[in-house]
């Protein structure tokens, strides 16, 4: 009997595959199917029950694994994972995410790194960054833009009056202060 080499990763998986633990797998599957167009590849239930234990989803060619965690809580605080998802129409996906119940962390906006992106927290406490590339920038161009942003921010801080310097006050505020 010959032993065949077993592949390092299953077909359809990346070297790094996201696995999310949620308290209600069926609700998570429905959310991701509606909001992100996920296709269910496989589900497993706890033997002799109808309780989902595991689900394997595909979203735009990427595998996402869901597992049951009865202690998972929605809209958790610190210690989160952010899933970064590239899409063709970030506004449409953002609209579906919020319609499906996601909380907005940051609305759709242009970024210095060449993407339109937004960040939400889904009903299961998972942060999602959805992005649409609008420019193809190389590393040097991104670095230059970042330096420009930090330089501008630092020059604004340098030109701001110190606490002991005279501050410019609007005439209305000055009149109110002298009347008091």
N, C-alpha and C positions, 0 to 999 in steps of 0.2 A: 504494500500500500504506500503510495507516494503522498507526502504531505505538501499541500499547496501553501504558498505564502499568503497569509491573511493581510488584507489591506490595512494600513494604519488607521484609516477613517472610513466609515460607511459611505456608500455612494450617496451623493447629494449633500454631504456635510463639508464644511470648511474646516481648516485647521483649528479655528476658534469658532465654536458654535454657541450661541446664546441659549441659556436654559433659565427659565423663569419659574419660580415657585409661586403658585396662587392658591387661594382657598376654594375657588369655584372654577374648575377647568371648563365646564360647559359654557359658563358665562364668558370666560376669557376667549374661548374658541369663537363664540358668536361675535364678540367685540372685534377681534382681530380679522375675522372674515368680512365683517361689514366695513370697518374703518380702514383697513389696510389691504383688503383683497386676499387674505390668507386662504390657502387651500389645505384641507386636512389630508395628510399623508397616512397617518396611522394614529389609532387611539388604543389604549389599554385600560381595562377596568380592574378594580380589585376583584379577585376571583369570587364568584357566587354573589356578586352585588352589581348594581348599575353605577357605582361610584367610579368616575374617571380618575385614573392614577397618573396617566401619561398621555401626552399628545405630541405628535410631530407635525408641524405646519411648514408650508413653503410660502414665502412672501417675496415676490419678484425674484425667484431663483435662489433665495437664501432660506436655509433651514432654521426654524425656531422651535425649540423644545419646551413644552410646558409640563410641569410636574405638580403633584398635589402637595400642598402644605397647609394643614389645617390651622397653623398659627400665623399664616400670612395675613397682613392687614392692609387694607386699601389706604392710599394717600399717606404712606409712611413718611416719617421725617428723615433723619440723617441716615447715611449708609445705603444709598441707592445705586442702582446701575442705570446707565443711560444707553439705550439702544439707538444707534445712528442709522437712519434709513434714507437712502437716496431714492427719489421719486421723479416722475416726469412732470407732475403738476403739484407743487407743494401747497398751493392755496386750496386746491380741491381736497387733498388728503387732510390738511389741517381742518378744513370745514367738516369733513366726515368724522375726524377724531373728536372734535368738540361737540358735534351733534350726538355722538355716541356716548358722551359723558366725560371726556377727558378735561382736566383742568389746565388752563393756559398758564405756562410759566413765562414764555415770551412769544408774542405774536409773530407772524411772518414778517421778516425784514431782510434787507440786503446786508451781506457781511463783507468785511474787508478781504476775506479769503476767496471770494468769487462765487458765493452761494446765496440763494434766498433760503432762509431756514426759519424754523419755529421749534419751540420746545413745549411739550405738554406732559402731564402726568396722567396715565390712564386710570380707570377705576380700580385697578389692582395694585396701584402704588408704583408702577414702573414708569420711569422717565423715558420719553421718546423725543429724539431730535429728528425732525424730518427736513430734508434738504433737497434743493434742486440746483444743480450747477448752472450758473449763468455766465461764467468766464472760466477759461482754462488757464490757470496761472501756474508758473513753475515755482519752485521753492524760493528762488531769489526774489521774484516779484512779491510773493507773500511776505517774505522777511522785510522787504523794503516798505511795504504798506504798514506792517506792524510797527516798524521803527518810526514811520511818519505819524502814526496814531499816538504813540507814546511820547514823541517829541512835542506834538501839539498839546497833549495833556500836561506835560511838564512846563511848557511855556505859559499856559493859562494859569497854573499854580504860581509861577514866578511873578506874573503880572497882577495877581490878586493882592489887595492891600493887606498888610500885616495887621494883627489885632490892635496894635497901638497907633496905627496911622489913621488919618482922617478918612472917613468913609463918605462916599457920595450918597446923599439922601434925596429922594424925590421931593420936589417942592411941597406936595400935599402932605407928606409925612412930616416935613419940617414944620409946617404951619400947625399941624395937629399937636406936635410935641411942644411947641411954644405956648399953645393955648391951654395945655394941661397944667 
